[in-house]
């Protein structure tokens, strides 16, 4: 390669890295503003200065004094954890049926099921709420969890992974006397692990931050999830933005921990899904 082309390639690389740095800063800035605002006094919130005059670390302690933050956090973790577990179970079993089993109308039913992804979540809000009223599950953990336990996206994601697994493995397992359940649990699921972890991360993060469904379903304060519980700072504290930002900052911590611990599996799952899909 000539020196001119090497220089052009180097310049393109520097330009690309420069664009990525600028985009990264743009994405980090709201998070930094949130953290710095959480360390201000209420009077400083409206000031254009990013840095507080004095870092108010006691804001984080005051959050626990004003609202039962630990209770709201526990509710969010329980609901998100159960929804994640149930979605992984139901989506993986449905994906196995749609990808590895032959039965009449399989593909048509799958595409109909996939079509539900086009419906906005708010469209299904009223029917789901009416069903929860009929079953007497309003203001309960079951009411928060059960409607979210099924996912067309999760089924589609895992089906793409399972479609990439050679059919010869099914035949070899059946020759060895494996049942369909043994094929699913001992062969297909271990090979679909990257996809399962990817789905689990997306599901946990999405439901941990869910707002509208818990807002509609919960009436008792002890059933509030964290996003709903943080609304207290818009009422009883007359829009205590500094405390709200402190609560939001702490609510992000579990998501960061999940992402840091499972980022390799997440990236691997997305890459494998893109290749197999």
C-alpha positions in Angstrom: 0.0 0.0 0.0 1.4 3.4 -1.0 2.1 6.0 1.6 -0.8 8.2 0.3 -3.3 5.5 0.7 -2.0 4.7 4.1 -2.4 8.3 5.1 -6.0 8.4 3.7 -6.9 5.2 5.6 -5.4 6.7 8.8 -7.3 9.9 8.3 -10.6 8.0 7.8 -9.9 6.0 10.9 -9.3 9.2 12.9 -12.4 10.8 11.5 -14.5 7.8 12.4 -13.1 7.7 15.9 -13.8 11.4 16.3 -17.5 10.9 15.3 -17.8 8.0 17.7 -16.3 10.2 20.5 -18.8 13.0 19.8 -21.7 10.6 19.7 -20.5 9.0 23.0 -20.4 12.3 24.7 -23.8 13.2 23.5 -25.2 10.0 25.0 -23.3 10.4 28.3 -24.3 14.1 28.8 -27.9 13.4 30.0 -26.6 10.8 32.5 -24.0 13.2 33.8 -26.6 15.9 34.1 -28.8 13.6 36.1 -26.0 12.6 38.5 -24.9 16.2 39.0 -28.4 17.4 39.5 -28.9 14.8 42.2 -26.1 16.5 44.1 -27.6 20.0 44.0 -30.0 21.8 46.3 -33.5 22.5 45.0 -32.7 26.1 44.3 -29.7 25.2 42.2 -31.6 22.9 39.9 -32.8 25.7 37.6 -29.3 27.2 37.3 -27.4 26.8 34.0 -24.3 25.7 35.9 -23.7 22.0 35.7 -21.6 21.7 38.8 -23.3 22.3 42.2 -21.8 24.9 44.6 -21.5 22.2 47.2 -22.1 18.5 46.6 -25.2 17.5 48.5 -24.5 13.8 49.2 -27.3 13.8 51.9 -29.8 14.0 49.0 -29.4 10.2 48.6 -30.2 9.6 52.3 -33.2 12.0 52.1 -34.7 9.8 49.4 -34.9 6.9 51.8 -36.5 9.2 54.4 -39.2 10.6 52.1 -40.2 7.4 50.3 -39.9 3.6 51.1 -37.2 3.4 48.3 -36.0 0.0 49.4 -39.6 -1.4 49.1 -40.1 0.1 45.6 -36.7 -1.3 44.5 -37.6 -4.8 45.9 -40.9 -4.7 44.0 -39.2 -3.8 40.8 -36.6 -6.5 41.2 -39.2 -9.2 42.0 -41.6 -8.2 39.2 -38.8 -7.9 36.6 -37.1 -11.1 37.8 -40.3 -13.2 37.6 -41.3 -11.7 34.2 -37.8 -12.5 32.9 -37.9 -16.1 34.1 -41.4 -16.7 32.7 -40.7 -15.0 29.4 -37.6 -17.1 28.9 -39.5 -20.3 29.6 -42.6 -19.5 27.5 -40.5 -18.0 24.6 -38.0 -20.9 24.5 -40.8 -23.5 24.5 -42.7 -21.7 21.8 -39.6 -21.1 19.7 -38.7 -24.8 20.0 -42.2 -25.8 18.7 -42.0 -23.3 15.8 -38.5 -24.2 14.8 -38.0 -27.9 15.5 -41.4 -29.6 15.4 -43.5 -30.2 12.3 -47.3 -29.7 12.8 -50.1 -28.4 10.5 -50.3 -24.6 10.1 -47.1 -24.0 12.1 -45.7 -21.2 9.9 -49.0 -19.5 9.5 -49.7 -19.4 13.2 -46.1 -18.2 13.8 -46.6 -15.2 11.4 -49.9 -14.4 13.0 -48.2 -14.5 16.4 -45.5 -12.3 15.0 -48.0 -9.9 13.8 -48.9 -9.0 17.4 -45.6 -7.1 17.6 -47.1 -4.5 15.3 -49.7 -3.6 18.0 -48.6 -0.8 20.3 -48.4 -1.7 24.0 -51.0 0.9 24.9 -53.5 -0.7 22.6 -53.4 -3.9 24.7 -53.5 -2.0 28.0 -57.3 -1.8 28.3 -58.0 -5.5 27.3 -55.3 -6.7 29.7 -56.6 -4.5 32.5 -60.2 -5.8 32.0 -58.9 -9.4 32.2 -57.0 -8.6 35.4 -60.2 -7.1 36.8 -62.2 -10.2 35.9 -59.6 -12.5 37.6 -59.4 -10.2 40.6 -55.7 -9.6 40.1 -55.7 -5.8 40.2 -53.2 -4.4 42.8 -51.3 -7.7 43.0 -48.0 -9.1 42.0 -49.6 -11.7 39.8 -51.4 -8.9 38.0 -48.1 -7.2 37.3 -46.3 -10.3 36.2 -48.7 -12.6 34.3 -49.7 -10.3 31.3 -46.0 -9.7 30.7 -45.0 -13.4 30.8 -45.4 -14.0 27.0 -43.4 -12.3 24.3 -43.7 -12.5 20.5 -40.3 -10.8 20.2 -38.7 -13.3 22.6 -40.2 -16.2 20.6 -39.0 -14.7 17.3 -35.5 -14.1 18.7 -35.0 -17.6 20.1 -36.6 -19.2 17.0 -33.9 -17.6 14.9 -31.2 -19.1 17.1 -32.8 -22.5 17.0 -33.3 -22.4 13.3 -29.5 -22.1 13.0 -28.9 -25.4 14.9 -28.4 -28.3 12.5 -31.3 -30.7 12.2 -28.9 -33.6 12.3 -28.6 -33.1 16.1 -32.3 -33.8 16.4 -32.0 -37.0 14.4 -28.9 -38.2 16.4 -30.8 -37.5 19.7 -33.9 -39.4 18.5 -31.7 -42.4 17.4 -30.3 -42.4 20.9 -33.8 -42.6 22.3 -34.2 -39.0 23.4 -37.8 -37.7 23.9 -38.8 -34.3 22.6 -38.5 -32.8 26.0 -34.9 -34.3 26.4 -34.1 -32.9 22.9 -35.3 -29.5 24.0 -33.7 -29.4 27.4 -30.4 -31.2 26.9 -29.6 -30.3 23.3 -31.4 -27.2 22.0 -31.4 -25.1 25.1 -27.7 -25.3 25.8 -26.9 -24.4 22.2 -29.3 -21.5 22.4 -27.7 -20.0 25.6 -26.5 -16.8 23.9 -30.0 -16.1 22.7 -31.5 -16.9 26.0 -29.2 -14.6 27.9 -29.8 -11.8 25.3 -33.6 -12.2 25.8 -33.2 -12.2 29.6 -31.2 -9.0 29.6 -33.6 -7.2 27.3 -36.6 -8.4 29.3 -35.2 -7.6 32.7 -34.2 -4.1 31.7 -37.5 -3.4 29.9 -39.7 -4.6 32.8 -37.5 -3.0 35.6 -38.2 0.4 34.0 -41.8 -0.3 33.1 -44.1 2.5 34.1 -47.6 2.5 32.5 -48.6 -1.0 33.4 -47.6 -0.8 37.1 -49.2 2.7 37.2 -52.5 1.3 36.1 -52.4 -1.9 38.1 -51.2 -0.8 41.5 -53.2 1.1 44.1 -51.4 0.3 47.3 -48.1 2.0 48.0 -46.5 -1.2 49.1 -47.1 -2.6 45.6 -45.6 0.3 43.8 -42.6 -0.4 41.6 -39.7 2.1 41.5 -40.8 4.2 38.4 -44.2 4.7 40.0 -42.9 5.3 43.5 -40.6 8.1 42.2 -43.7 10.1 41.3 -43.9 11.0 45.0 -41.3 13.6 44.3 -43.7 15.4 41.9 -46.5 15.6 44.5 -45.7 15.5 48.2 -42.3 17.3 47.7 -43.6 19.9 45.2 -41.4 18.7 42.3 -38.3 18.0 44.3 -36.2 17.5 41.2 -32.9 17.0 43.1 -34.4 14.1 45.1 -36.0 12.7 42.0 -32.7 12.7 40.2 -31.1 11.0 43.2 -33.7 8.3 43.1 -33.4 7.8 39.4 -29.6 7.6 39.7 -29.9 4.8 42.3 -32.5 3.0 40.1 -30.0 2.8 37.3 -27.5 0.9 39.4 -29.1 -2.6 39.0 -29.3 -2.1 35.2 -25.6 -1.2 35.1 -24.7 -4.2 37.1 -26.7 -6.6 34.9 -25.2 -5.1 31.8 -21.6 -5.1 33.1 -21.8 -8.8 34.2 -23.5 -10.0 31.1 -22.2 -7.7 28.3 -20.1 -10.4 26.7 -23.0 -12.8 26.4 -25.2 -10.0 25.2 -22.8 -9.0 22.4 -22.2 -12.6 21.5 -26.0 -13.3 21.4 -26.6 -10.3 19.1 -23.8 -11.2 16.8 -24.8 -14.9 16.5 -28.5 -13.9 16.1 -27.5 -11.6 13.2 -25.5 -14.3 11.5 -28.1 -17.0 11.9 -31.0 -14.8 11.1 
